[in-house]
Amino acid sequence: MAKSEQIGFSDFMKKYLKDEYEAKFCDYLYSIRSGHFHSGEMFFLEYDLNLDITLDYNFIEIRNRLSKSLYLLRKAFVQWIEKNIIKED
């Protein structure tokens, strides 16, 4: 989507998240993307089996970051779709 507008990831997120844009968090998202696609890193404990997560603060923190990531990415994607495909103003 960012390529179609010839802008980078951060500019894309800034454009479509508006007031919810956080530069530091978007940089974090970009590092996840780069780490995953270039070296296969997993950032959200995808392969870490731990059945006792009730008091695991690390798990809770990662889950919260994942939820926030999904929310912000979905919001930016929906905004892009509305503007470029549905073309609602």
Phi and psi restraints in degrees (range 20) as a CNS / XPLOR table:
assign (resid 1 and name C) (resid 2 and name N)
       (resid 2 and name CA) (resid 2 and name C) 1.0 -64.7 20.0 2
assign (resid 2 and name N) (resid 2 and name CA)
       (resid 2 and name C) (resid 3 and name N) 1.0 -36.6 20.0 2
assign (resid 2 and name C) (resid 3 and name N)
       (resid 3 and name CA) (resid 3 and name C) 1.0 -63.3 20.0 2
assign (resid 3 and name N) (resid 3 and name CA)
       (resid 3 and name C) (resid 4 and name N) 1.0 -36.5 20.0 2
assign (resid 3 and name C) (resid 4 and name N)
       (resid 4 and name CA) (resid 4 and name C) 1.0 -63.9 20.0 2
assign (resid 4 and name N) (resid 4 and name CA)
       (resid 4 and name C) (resid 5 and name N) 1.0 -25.0 20.0 2
assign (resid 4 and name C) (resid 5 and name N)
       (resid 5 and name CA) (resid 5 and name C) 1.0 -100.4 20.0 2
assign (resid 5 and name N) (resid 5 and name CA)
       (resid 5 and name C) (resid 6 and name N) 1.0 0.1 20.0 2
assign (resid 5 and name C) (resid 6 and name N)
       (resid 6 and name CA) (resid 6 and name C) 1.0 55.4 20.0 2
assign (resid 6 and name N) (resid 6 and name CA)
       (resid 6 and name C) (resid 7 and name N) 1.0 46.7 20.0 2
assign (resid 6 and name C) (resid 7 and name N)
       (resid 7 and name CA) (resid 7 and name C) 1.0 -132.4 20.0 2
assign (resid 7 and name N) (resid 7 and name CA)
       (resid 7 and name C) (resid 8 and name N) 1.0 163.3 20.0 2
assign (resid 7 and name C) (resid 8 and name N)
       (resid 8 and name CA) (resid 8 and name C) 1.0 -81.5 20.0 2
assign (resid 8 and name N) (resid 8 and name CA)
       (resid 8 and name C) (resid 9 and name N) 1.0 173.8 20.0 2
assign (resid 8 and name C) (resid 9 and name N)
       (resid 9 and name CA) (resid 9 and name C) 1.0 -58.0 20.0 2
assign (resid 9 and name N) (resid 9 and name CA)
       (resid 9 and name C) (resid 10 and name N) 1.0 -49.1 20.0 2
assign (resid 9 and name C) (resid 10 and name N)
       (resid 10 and name CA) (resid 10 and name C) 1.0 -62.2 20.0 2
assign (resid 10 and name N) (resid 10 and name CA)
       (resid 10 and name C) (resid 11 and name N) 1.0 -42.3 20.0 2
assign (resid 10 and name C) (resid 11 and name N)
       (resid 11 and name CA) (resid 11 and name C) 1.0 -65.7 20.0 2
assign (resid 11 and name N) (resid 11 and name CA)
       (resid 11 and name C) (resid 12 and name N) 1.0 -37.5 20.0 2
assign (resid 11 and name C) (resid 12 and name N)
       (resid 12 and name CA) (resid 12 and name C) 1.0 -61.7 20.0 2
assign (resid 12 and name N) (resid 12 and name CA)
       (resid 12 and name C) (resid 13 and name N) 1.0 -48.3 20.0 2
assign (resid 12 and name C) (resid 13 and name N)
       (resid 13 and name CA) (resid 13 and name C) 1.0 -64.0 20.0 2
assign (resid 13 and name N) (resid 13 and name CA)
       (resid 13 and name C) (resid 14 and name N) 1.0 -41.1 20.0 2
assign (resid 13 and name C) (resid 14 and name N)
       (resid 14 and name CA) (resid 14 and name C) 1.0 -62.2 20.0 2
assign (resid 14 and name N) (resid 14 and name CA)
       (resid 14 and name C) (resid 15 and name N) 1.0 -42.6 20.0 2
assign (resid 14 and name C) (resid 15 and name N)
       (resid 15 and name CA) (resid 15 and name C) 1.0 -64.9 20.0 2
assign (resid 15 and name N) (resid 15 and name CA)
       (resid 15 and name C) (resid 16 and name N) 1.0 -40.9 20.0 2
assign (resid 15 and name C) (resid 16 and name N)
       (resid 16 and name CA) (resid 16 and name C) 1.0 -99.1 20.0 2
assign (resid 16 and name N) (resid 16 and name CA)
       (resid 16 and name C) (resid 17 and name N) 1.0 -13.4 20.0 2
assign (resid 16 and name C) (resid 17 and name N)
       (resid 17 and name CA) (resid 17 and name C) 1.0 -95.4 20.0 2
assign (resid 17 and name N) (resid 17 and name CA)
       (resid 17 and name C) (resid 18 and name N) 1.0 -21.3 20.0 2
assign (resid 17 and name C) (resid 18 and name N)
       (resid 18 and name CA) (resid 18 and name C) 1.0 51.1 20.0 2
assign (resid 18 and name N) (resid 18 and name CA)
       (resid 18 and name C) (resid 19 and name N) 1.0 -112.0 20.0 2
assign (resid 18 and name C) (resid 19 and name N)
       (resid 19 and name CA) (resid 19 and name C) 1.0 -67.5 20.0 2
assign (resid 19 and name N) (resid 19 and name CA)
       (resid 19 and name C) (resid 20 and name N) 1.0 -21.7 20.0 2
assign (resid 19 and name C) (resid 20 and name N)
       (resid 20 and name CA) (resid 20 and name C) 1.0 -88.3 20.0 2
assign (resid 20 and name N) (resid 20 and name CA)
       (resid 20 and name C) (resid 21 and name N) 1.0 -1.2 20.0 2
assign (resid 20 and name C) (resid 21 and name N)
       (resid 21 and name CA) (resid 21 and name C) 1.0 -67.2 20.0 2
assign (resid 21 and name N) (resid 21 and name CA)
       (resid 21 and name C) (resid 22 and name N) 1.0 129.5 20.0 2
assign (resid 21 and name C) (resid 22 and name N)
       (resid 22 and name CA) (resid 22 and name C) 1.0 -127.0 20.0 2
assign (resid 22 and name N) (resid 22 and name CA)
       (resid 22 and name C) (resid 23 and name N) 1.0 113.4 20.0 2
assign (resid 22 and name C) (resid 23 and name N)
       (resid 23 and name CA) (resid 23 and name C) 1.0 -56.9 20.0 2
assign (resid 23 and name N) (resid 23 and name CA)
       (resid 23 and name C) (resid 24 and name N) 1.0 -45.6 20.0 2
assign (resid 23 and name C) (resid 24 and name N)
       (resid 24 and name CA) (resid 24 and name C) 1.0 -63.4 20.0 2
assign (resid 24 and name N) (resid 24 and name CA)
       (resid 24 and name C) (resid 25 and name N) 1.0 -42.4 20.0 2
assign (resid 24 and name C) (resid 25 and name N)
       (resid 25 and name CA) (resid 25 and name C) 1.0 -70.5 20.0 2
assign (resid 25 and name N) (resid 25 and name CA)
       (resid 25 and name C) (resid 26 and name N) 1.0 -37.1 20.0 2
assign (resid 25 and name C) (resid 26 and name N)
       (resid 26 and name CA) (resid 26 and name C) 1.0 -67.7 20.0 2
assign (resid 26 and name N) (resid 26 and name CA)
       (resid 26 and name C) (resid 27 and name N) 1.0 -34.1 20.0 2
assign (resid 26 and name C) (resid 27 and name N)
       (resid 27 and name CA) (resid 27 and name C) 1.0 -63.9 20.0 2
assign (resid 27 and name N) (resid 27 and name CA)
       (resid 27 and name C) (resid 28 and name N) 1.0 -39.0 20.0 2
assign (resid 27 and name C) (resid 28 and name N)
       (resid 28 and name CA) (resid 28 and name C) 1.0 -61.7 20.0 2
assign (resid 28 and name N) (resid 28 and name CA)
       (resid 28 and name C) (resid 29 and name N) 1.0 -45.5 20.0 2
assign (resid 28 and name C) (resid 29 and name N)
       (resid 29 and name CA) (resid 29 and name C) 1.0 -60.3 20.0 2
assign (resid 29 and name N) (resid 29 and name CA)
       (resid 29 and name C) (resid 30 and name N) 1.0 -41.2 20.0 2
assign (resid 29 and name C) (resid 30 and name N)
       (resid 30 and name CA) (resid 30 and name C) 1.0 -65.4 20.0 2
assign (resid 30 and name N) (resid 30 and name CA)
       (resid 30 and name C) (resid 31 and name N) 1.0 -38.2 20.0 2
assign (resid 30 and name C) (resid 31 and name N)
       (resid 31 and name CA) (resid 31 and name C) 1.0 -66.0 20.0 2
assign (resid 31 and name N) (resid 31 and name CA)
       (resid 31 and name C) (resid 32 and name N) 1.0 -34.6 20.0 2
assign (resid 31 and name C) (resid 32 and name N)
       (resid 32 and name CA) (resid 32 and name C) 1.0 -64.2 20.0 2
assign (resid 32 and name N) (resid 32 and name CA)
       (resid 32 and name C) (resid 33 and name N) 1.0 -47.6 20.0 2
assign (resid 32 and name C) (resid 33 and name N)
       (resid 33 and name CA) (resid 33 and name C) 1.0 -58.3 20.0 2
assign (resid 33 and name N) (resid 33 and name CA)
       (resid 33 and name C) (resid 34 and name N) 1.0 -48.0 20.0 2
assign (resid 33 and name C) (resid 34 and name N)
       (resid 34 and name CA) (resid 34 and name C) 1.0 -64.3 20.0 2
assign (resid 34 and name N) (resid 34 and name CA)
       (resid 34 and name C) (resid 35 and name N) 1.0 -45.8 20.0 2
assign (resid 34 and name C) (resid 35 and name N)
       (resid 35 and name CA) (resid 35 and name C) 1.0 -62.3 20.0 2
assign (resid 35 and name N) (resid 35 and name CA)
       (resid 35 and name C) (resid 36 and name N) 1.0 -39.4 20.0 2
assign (resid 35 and name C) (resid 36 and name N)
       (resid 36 and name CA) (resid 36 and name C) 1.0 -71.3 20.0 2
assign (resid 36 and name N) (resid 36 and name CA)
       (resid 36 and name C) (resid 37 and name N) 1.0 -49.0 20.0 2
assign (resid 36 and name C) (resid 37 and name N)
       (resid 37 and name CA) (resid 37 and name C) 1.0 -78.0 20.0 2
assign (resid 37 and name N) (resid 37 and name CA)
       (resid 37 and name C) (resid 38 and name N) 1.0 -27.3 20.0 2
assign (resid 37 and name C) (resid 38 and name N)
       (resid 38 and name CA) (resid 38 and name C) 1.0 -95.0 20.0 2
assign (resid 38 and name N) (resid 38 and name CA)
       (resid 38 and name C) (resid 39 and name N) 1.0 -27.4 20.0 2
assign (resid 38 and name C) (resid 39 and name N)
       (resid 39 and name CA) (resid 39 and name C) 1.0 -135.0 20.0 2
assign (resid 39 and name N) (resid 39 and name CA)
       (resid 39 and name C) (resid 40 and name N) 1.0 4.7 20.0 2
assign (resid 39 and name C) (resid 40 and name N)
       (resid 40 and name CA) (resid 40 and name C) 1.0 73.5 20.0 2
assign (resid 40 and name N) (resid 40 and name CA)
       (resid 40 and name C) (resid 41 and name N) 1.0 18.5 20.0 2
assign (resid 40 and name C) (resid 41 and name N)
       (resid 41 and name CA) (resid 41 and name C) 1.0 -67.9 20.0 2
assign (resid 41 and name N) (resid 41 and name CA)
       (resid 41 and name C) (resid 42 and name N) 1.0 147.1 20.0 2
assign (resid 41 and name C) (resid 42 and name N)
       (resid 42 and name CA) (resid 42 and name C) 1.0 -114.6 20.0 2
assign (resid 42 and name N) (resid 42 and name CA)
       (resid 42 and name C) (resid 43 and name N) 1.0 125.6 20.0 2
assign (resid 42 and name C) (resid 43 and name N)
       (resid 43 and name CA) (resid 43 and name C) 1.0 -104.7 20.0 2
assign (resid 43 and name N) (resid 43 and name CA)
       (resid 43 and name C) (resid 44 and name N) 1.0 -11.4 20.0 2
assign (resid 43 and name C) (resid 44 and name N)
       (resid 44 and name CA) (resid 44 and name C) 1.0 -117.7 20.0 2
assign (resid 44 and name N) (resid 44 and name CA)
       (resid 44 and name C) (resid 45 and name N) 1.0 34.7 20.0 2
assign (resid 44 and name C) (resid 45 and name N)
       (resid 45 and name CA) (resid 45 and name C) 1.0 57.6 20.0 2
assign (resid 45 and name N) (resid 45 and name CA)
       (resid 45 and name C) (resid 46 and name N) 1.0 36.3 20.0 2
assign (resid 45 and name C) (resid 46 and name N)
       (resid 46 and name CA) (resid 46 and name C) 1.0 -58.6 20.0 2
assign (resid 46 and name N) (resid 46 and name CA)
       (resid 46 and name C) (resid 47 and name N) 1.0 -33.7 20.0 2
assign (resid 46 and name C) (resid 47 and name N)
       (resid 47 and name CA) (resid 47 and name C) 1.0 -115.0 20.0 2
assign (resid 47 and name N) (resid 47 and name CA)
       (resid 47 and name C) (resid 48 and name N) 1.0 14.1 20.0 2
assign (resid 47 and name C) (resid 48 and name N)
       (resid 48 and name CA) (resid 48 and name C) 1.0 -98.1 20.0 2
assign (resid 48 and name N) (resid 48 and name CA)
       (resid 48 and name C) (resid 49 and name N) 1.0 106.3 20.0 2
assign (resid 48 and name C) (resid 49 and name N)
       (resid 49 and name CA) (resid 49 and name C) 1.0 -87.7 20.0 2
assign (resid 49 and name N) (resid 49 and name CA)
       (resid 49 and name C) (resid 50 and name N) 1.0 114.8 20.0 2
assign (resid 49 and name C) (resid 50 and name N)
       (resid 50 and name CA) (resid 50 and name C) 1.0 -141.2 20.0 2
assign (resid 50 and name N) (resid 50 and name CA)
       (resid 50 and name C) (resid 51 and name N) 1.0 110.6 20.0 2
assign (resid 50 and name C) (resid 51 and name N)
       (resid 51 and name CA) (resid 51 and name C) 1.0 -85.0 20.0 2
assign (resid 51 and name N) (resid 51 and name CA)
       (resid 51 and name C) (resid 52 and name N) 1.0 -10.0 20.0 2
assign (resid 51 and name C) (resid 52 and name N)
       (resid 52 and name CA) (resid 52 and name C) 1.0 -113.0 20.0 2
assign (resid 52 and name N) (resid 52 and name CA)
       (resid 52 and name C) (resid 53 and name N) 1.0 79.1 20.0 2
assign (resid 52 and name C) (resid 53 and name N)
       (resid 53 and name CA) (resid 53 and name C) 1.0 -101.2 20.0 2
assign (resid 53 and name N) (resid 53 and name CA)
       (resid 53 and name C) (resid 54 and name N) 1.0 3.1 20.0 2
assign (resid 53 and name C) (resid 54 and name N)
       (resid 54 and name CA) (resid 54 and name C) 1.0 -60.2 20.0 2
assign (resid 54 and name N) (resid 54 and name CA)
       (resid 54 and name C) (resid 55 and name N) 1.0 -35.6 20.0 2
assign (resid 54 and name C) (resid 55 and name N)
       (resid 55 and name CA) (resid 55 and name C) 1.0 -114.3 20.0 2
assign (resid 55 and name N) (resid 55 and name CA)
       (resid 55 and name C) (resid 56 and name N) 1.0 14.1 20.0 2
assign (resid 55 and name C) (resid 56 and name N)
       (resid 56 and name CA) (resid 56 and name C) 1.0 -86.6 20.0 2
assign (resid 56 and name N) (resid 56 and name CA)
       (resid 56 and name C) (resid 57 and name N) 1.0 98.3 20.0 2
assign (resid 56 and name C) (resid 57 and name N)
       (resid 57 and name CA) (resid 57 and name C) 1.0 -60.9 20.0 2
assign (resid 57 and name N) (resid 57 and name CA)
       (resid 57 and name C) (resid 58 and name N) 1.0 -37.4 20.0 2
assign (resid 57 and name C) (resid 58 and name N)
       (resid 58 and name CA) (resid 58 and name C) 1.0 -59.5 20.0 2
assign (resid 58 and name N) (resid 58 and name CA)
       (resid 58 and name C) (resid 59 and name N) 1.0 -43.7 20.0 2
assign (resid 58 and name C) (resid 59 and name N)
       (resid 59 and name CA) (resid 59 and name C) 1.0 -61.9 20.0 2
assign (resid 59 and name N) (resid 59 and name CA)
       (resid 59 and name C) (resid 60 and name N) 1.0 -44.5 20.0 2
assign (resid 59 and name C) (resid 60 and name N)
       (resid 60 and name CA) (resid 60 and name C) 1.0 -64.0 20.0 2
assign (resid 60 and name N) (resid 60 and name CA)
       (resid 60 and name C) (resid 61 and name N) 1.0 -42.4 20.0 2
assign (resid 60 and name C) (resid 61 and name N)
       (resid 61 and name CA) (resid 61 and name C) 1.0 -63.4 20.0 2
assign (resid 61 and name N) (resid 61 and name CA)
       (resid 61 and name C) (resid 62 and name N) 1.0 -44.2 20.0 2
assign (resid 61 and name C) (resid 62 and name N)
       (resid 62 and name CA) (resid 62 and name C) 1.0 -65.5 20.0 2
assign (resid 62 and name N) (resid 62 and name CA)
       (resid 62 and name C) (resid 63 and name N) 1.0 -40.8 20.0 2
assign (resid 62 and name C) (resid 63 and name N)
       (resid 63 and name CA) (resid 63 and name C) 1.0 -61.8 20.0 2
assign (resid 63 and name N) (resid 63 and name CA)
       (resid 63 and name C) (resid 64 and name N) 1.0 -40.1 20.0 2
assign (resid 63 and name C) (resid 64 and name N)
       (resid 64 and name CA) (resid 64 and name C) 1.0 -65.5 20.0 2
assign (resid 64 and name N) (resid 64 and name CA)
       (resid 64 and name C) (resid 65 and name N) 1.0 -41.0 20.0 2
assign (resid 64 and name C) (resid 65 and name N)
       (resid 65 and name CA) (resid 65 and name C) 1.0 -65.1 20.0 2
assign (resid 65 and name N) (resid 65 and name CA)
       (resid 65 and name C) (resid 66 and name N) 1.0 -39.0 20.0 2
assign (resid 65 and name C) (resid 66 and name N)
       (resid 66 and name CA) (resid 66 and name C) 1.0 -62.9 20.0 2
assign (resid 66 and name N) (resid 66 and name CA)
       (resid 66 and name C) (resid 67 and name N) 1.0 -45.5 20.0 2
assign (resid 66 and name C) (resid 67 and name N)
       (resid 67 and name CA) (resid 67 and name C) 1.0 -60.7 20.0 2
assign (resid 67 and name N) (resid 67 and name CA)
       (resid 67 and name C) (resid 68 and name N) 1.0 -44.4 20.0 2
assign (resid 67 and name C) (resid 68 and name N)
       (resid 68 and name CA) (resid 68 and name C) 1.0 -64.7 20.0 2
assign (resid 68 and name N) (resid 68 and name CA)
       (resid 68 and name C) (resid 69 and name N) 1.0 -40.4 20.0 2
assign (resid 68 and name C) (resid 69 and name N)
       (resid 69 and name CA) (resid 69 and name C) 1.0 -60.9 20.0 2
assign (resid 69 and name N) (resid 69 and name CA)
       (resid 69 and name C) (resid 70 and name N) 1.0 -48.3 20.0 2
assign (resid 69 and name C) (resid 70 and name N)
       (resid 70 and name CA) (resid 70 and name C) 1.0 -61.3 20.0 2
assign (resid 70 and name N) (resid 70 and name CA)
       (resid 70 and name C) (resid 71 and name N) 1.0 -42.8 20.0 2
assign (resid 70 and name C) (resid 71 and name N)
       (resid 71 and name CA) (resid 71 and name C) 1.0 -60.4 20.0 2
assign (resid 71 and name N) (resid 71 and name CA)
       (resid 71 and name C) (resid 72 and name N) 1.0 -50.7 20.0 2
assign (resid 71 and name C) (resid 72 and name N)
       (resid 72 and name CA) (resid 72 and name C) 1.0 -66.9 20.0 2
assign (resid 72 and name N) (resid 72 and name CA)
       (resid 72 and name C) (resid 73 and name N) 1.0 -41.6 20.0 2
assign (resid 72 and name C) (resid 73 and name N)
       (resid 73 and name CA) (resid 73 and name C) 1.0 -64.4 20.0 2
assign (resid 73 and name N) (resid 73 and name CA)
       (resid 73 and name C) (resid 74 and name N) 1.0 -45.0 20.0 2
assign (resid 73 and name C) (resid 74 and name N)
       (resid 74 and name CA) (resid 74 and name C) 1.0 -61.6 20.0 2
assign (resid 74 and name N) (resid 74 and name CA)
       (resid 74 and name C) (resid 75 and name N) 1.0 -41.9 20.0 2
assign (resid 74 and name C) (resid 75 and name N)
       (resid 75 and name CA) (resid 75 and name C) 1.0 -62.5 20.0 2
assign (resid 75 and name N) (resid 75 and name CA)
       (resid 75 and name C) (resid 76 and name N) 1.0 -45.0 20.0 2
assign (resid 75 and name C) (resid 76 and name N)
       (resid 76 and name CA) (resid 76 and name C) 1.0 -63.4 20.0 2
assign (resid 76 and name N) (resid 76 and name CA)
       (resid 76 and name C) (resid 77 and name N) 1.0 -42.2 20.0 2
assign (resid 76 and name C) (resid 77 and name N)
       (resid 77 and name CA) (resid 77 and name C) 1.0 -63.4 20.0 2
assign (resid 77 and name N) (resid 77 and name CA)
       (resid 77 and name C) (resid 78 and name N) 1.0 -44.5 20.0 2
assign (resid 77 and name C) (resid 78 and name N)
       (resid 78 and name CA) (resid 78 and name C) 1.0 -63.5 20.0 2
assign (resid 78 and name N) (resid 78 and name CA)
       (resid 78 and name C) (resid 79 and name N) 1.0 -42.3 20.0 2
assign (resid 78 and name C) (resid 79 and name N)
       (resid 79 and name CA) (resid 79 and name C) 1.0 -61.3 20.0 2
assign (resid 79 and name N) (resid 79 and name CA)
       (resid 79 and name C) (resid 80 and name N) 1.0 -41.5 20.0 2
assign (resid 79 and name C) (resid 80 and name N)
       (resid 80 and name CA) (resid 80 and name C) 1.0 -64.3 20.0 2
assign (resid 80 and name N) (resid 80 and name CA)
       (resid 80 and name C) (resid 81 and name N) 1.0 -44.5 20.0 2
assign (resid 80 and name C) (resid 81 and name N)
       (resid 81 and name CA) (resid 81 and name C) 1.0 -62.0 20.0 2
assign (resid 81 and name N) (resid 81 and name CA)
       (resid 81 and name C) (resid 82 and name N) 1.0 -44.6 20.0 2
assign (resid 81 and name C) (resid 82 and name N)
       (resid 82 and name CA) (resid 82 and name C) 1.0 -61.4 20.0 2
assign (resid 82 and name N) (resid 82 and name CA)
       (resid 82 and name C) (resid 83 and name N) 1.0 -39.9 20.0 2
assign (resid 82 and name C) (resid 83 and name N)
       (resid 83 and name CA) (resid 83 and name C) 1.0 -76.5 20.0 2
assign (resid 83 and name N) (resid 83 and name CA)
       (resid 83 and name C) (resid 84 and name N) 1.0 -40.2 20.0 2
assign (resid 83 and name C) (resid 84 and name N)
       (resid 84 and name CA) (resid 84 and name C) 1.0 -101.6 20.0 2
assign (resid 84 and name N) (resid 84 and name CA)
       (resid 84 and name C) (resid 85 and name N) 1.0 -20.3 20.0 2
assign (resid 84 and name C) (resid 85 and name N)
       (resid 85 and name CA) (resid 85 and name C) 1.0 -113.2 20.0 2
assign (resid 85 and name N) (resid 85 and name CA)
       (resid 85 and name C) (resid 86 and name N) 1.0 -52.4 20.0 2
assign (resid 85 and name C) (resid 86 and name N)
       (resid 86 and name CA) (resid 86 and name C) 1.0 -78.5 20.0 2
assign (resid 86 and name N) (resid 86 and name CA)
       (resid 86 and name C) (resid 87 and name N) 1.0 -31.7 20.0 2
assign (resid 86 and name C) (resid 87 and name N)
       (resid 87 and name CA) (resid 87 and name C) 1.0 60.4 20.0 2
assign (resid 87 and name N) (resid 87 and name CA)
       (resid 87 and name C) (resid 88 and name N) 1.0 46.8 20.0 2
assign (resid 87 and name C) (resid 88 and name N)
       (resid 88 and name CA) (resid 88 and name C) 1.0 -87.6 20.0 2
assign (resid 88 and name N) (resid 88 and name CA)
       (resid 88 and name C) (resid 89 and name N) 1.0 139.3 20.0 2
